[in-house]
């Protein structure tokens, strides 16, 4: 059963009530309060221009534990080379725009529609959504963005315009911010090669329950 949300009431059904594809609810809005409540309970929006707002809570989550990240020798060399400059929260809107417009294999269009972009920009301005930017010759060549829930970073998307740029952003995310878990949401081969794994919804929600979502908590620990 797919639940229809009341736009006047900010609430969600329990994530365990999602269907086999992880679809939990439809409707509602992308207000800051609703998005924060969703992330606190392991729920995220994912839809396109041809559908209403859809909310997902998959029964398995694809996550990366920072202490388990696998960095190839070639990527280690790239990270140490200094060829990229890394910044944090300096170009959030540019990162989300780049993620929305990147051509991706076997994917037509984008789920990061205009309303989604504005919603996450609002979350960023409120201190809950963050970005890591990768620069080369003063040009933005890669990055990622997501929502921080305590020590859990819920990654939304990443992009790369030159080889390894998004991977470098992920390495910095895993190593520099004292995170306990990075939620990658959608399984991919390259993230699996870097150590990401599937865990049950129950384990994910248990880990999430120990987190305290608060603004402006995204700071380097080094």
NUFIKOL-996041 format. One record per residue (C-alpha): residue in three letters; x, y, z. Coordinates in steps of 0.001 Angstrom, whole numbers, padded with zeros to 6 digits, always signed. Example, Ala and Ser with C-alpha at 12.3 -4.5 7.8 and 13.67 -1.06 7.14 Angstrom:
BEGIN
ala+012300-004500+007800
ser+013670-001060+007140
% end
This chain:
BEGIN
unk+000000+000000+000000
unk+001364+003403-001036
unk+000455+006175+001379
unk-000699+009603+000214
unk+000742+012370+002345
unk-001289+015269+003669
unk+000292+018553+002562
unk-000948+020241+005730
unk+000483+017641+008104
unk+004181+016737+008243
unk+004350+013019+008948
unk+005347+009740+007304
unk+004300+006114+007690
unk+006949+003801+009130
unk+009668+002881+006579
unk+008910-000825+007018
unk+005578-000235+005253
unk+007240+000534+001894
unk+006492-001732-001063
unk+009011-004202-002485
unk+010650-001459-004556
unk+011045+000764-001501
unk+008254+003172-002472
unk+006592+004344+000728
unk+004488+007420+000023
unk+003431+009961-002555
unk+002669+013651-002344
unk+003413+016196+000338
unk+005987+018884-000336
unk+009719+019541-000206
unk+009691+021924+002738
unk+012703+021970+005039
unk+010726+020488+007939
unk+009372+017604+005861
unk+012761+016807+004349
unk+014440+016797+007754
unk+011797+014474+009172
unk+012225+012179+006170
unk+015988+011909+006568
unk+015690+011320+010311
unk+013615+008219+009504
unk+015624+006933+006555
unk+013266+008243+003865
unk+014217+010252+000794
unk+012428+011809-002210
unk+013107+010423-005672
unk+010950+011303-008648
unk+010997+013038-012028
unk+009063+015703-013902
unk+006376+013213-014985
unk+005434+012034-011490
unk+004292+013559-008214
unk+006764+013623-005310
unk+007653+010018-004434
unk+009214+008999-001110
unk+011384+005898-000760
unk+012605+003742+002119
unk+014392+000713+000593
unk+014535-002559+002537
unk+018263-002676+001855
unk+020569+000328+002012
unk+023796+000727+000089
unk+026232+002287+002547
unk+029920+002961+002933
unk+031566+002758+006332
unk+034465+005248+006228
unk+036857+002874+007983
unk+036208+000277+005266
unk+036818+002499+002244
unk+039026+000888-000382
unk+041336+003269-002183
unk+043283+001889-005124
unk+046971+002677-005477
unk+046281+004885-008470
unk+043603+006817-006574
unk+045910+007176-003559
unk+048484+008670-005889
unk+045913+011091-007297
unk+044776+012160-003815
unk+048376+012832-002748
unk+049378+014535-005979
unk+047783+017879-005187
unk+046366+018135-008716
unk+042950+018939-007218
unk+041924+021613-004735
unk+039176+020593-002316
unk+036663+022982-000768
unk+033576+022502+001391
unk+030235+024306+001076
unk+031597+027011-001213
unk+029664+026165-004395
unk+026635+024117-003350
unk+024298+025408-006057
unk+026917+024793-008738
unk+027467+021230-007522
unk+023789+020316-007515
unk+023351+021908-010944
unk+026288+019907-012288
unk+024861+016691-010826
unk+021516+017428-012465
unk+022950+018081-015928
unk+025659+015422-016174
unk+025104+012800-018870
unk+024915+009379-017234
unk+025084+005976-018866
unk+021706+004280-019358
unk+019838+007250-017864
unk+017615+009705-019679
unk+016691+012967-018012
unk+017288+013636-014340
unk+015538+013129-011027
unk+017192+016319-009729
unk+014430+018489-011149
unk+014239+022231-010552
unk+012044+021892-007449
unk+014479+019362-005964
unk+017421+021653-006630
unk+015729+024565-004891
unk+014648+022392-001963
unk+018207+021234-001297
unk+019594+024727-001776
unk+017135+025774+000942
unk+018382+022911+003129
unk+021945+024050+002493
unk+021169+027634+003457
unk+019600+026301+006662
unk+022794+024388+007425
unk+021687+020794+006836
unk+022788+020016+003267
unk+026457+020182+002318
unk+028769+019871-000645
unk+032356+018976-001338
unk+033863+020651-004396
unk+036841+019500-006445
unk+038668+022141-008456
unk+041355+022000-011131
unk+042848+025171-012561
unk+040096+027110-010760
unk+037397+025147-012585
unk+034812+022997-010801
unk+035538+019498-012108
unk+033825+017265-009547
unk+031945+017093-006310
unk+029113+015660-004284
unk+026292+016833-002061
unk+024010+015381+000570
unk+022318+015793+003935
unk+024033+015280+007264
unk+022168+013461+010045
unk+024545+013505+012985
unk+027528+011371+011958
unk+025633+009885+008995
unk+025986+011580+005616
unk+023113+010840+003263
unk+024725+011248-000130
unk+022401+012484-002859
unk+024553+012671-005976
unk+028059+013239-007281
unk+029581+014270-010579
unk+032924+014219-012325
unk+034122+016136-015349
unk+037638+014720-015231
unk+038871+011284-014217
unk+038697+010485-010481
unk+037336+013893-009412
unk+034199+012499-007745
unk+036196+009679-006158
unk+038571+012207-004633
unk+035569+014039-003165
unk+034307+010779-001680
unk+037704+009976-000161
unk+037780+013356+001549
unk+034211+012862+002770
unk+035124+009486+004261
unk+038393+010551+005842
unk+038012+014147+006988
unk+034654+014569+008746
unk+034431+011973+011509
unk+031462+010222+009899
unk+030245+006799+011001
unk+028390+005982+007775
unk+027817+007328+004271
unk+024448+006416+002757
unk+024981+005901-000983
unk+021299+005021-001581
unk+021560+003456-005050
unk+024021+000572-005601
unk+026740+001098-008183
unk+029738-000969-009216
unk+032326+001755-008693
unk+031099+002476-005155
unk+031033-001234-004413
unk+034656-001451-005526
unk+035417+001332-003058
unk+033905-000681-000211
unk+030202+000187-000173
unk+027893-002648+000885
unk+024225-003502+001346
unk+022771-003576+004851
unk+019233-004222+006031
unk+016736-001454+006595
unk+016560-002529+010249
unk+020293-002034+010769
unk+020258+001260+008899
unk+017392+002629+010994
unk+019049+001440+014200
unk+022239+003313+013307
unk+020217+006362+012309
unk+018254+006366+015570
unk+021423+007237+017493
unk+022031+010394+015445
unk+020990+013940+016226
unk+020299+016084+013191
unk+021445+019673+013665
unk+022508+022510+011355
unk+026068+023505+010535
unk+027601+020300+011898
unk+029644+019536+008763
unk+033220+020345+009697
unk+036566+018778+008971
unk+038083+016887+011862
unk+041682+017342+010680
% end
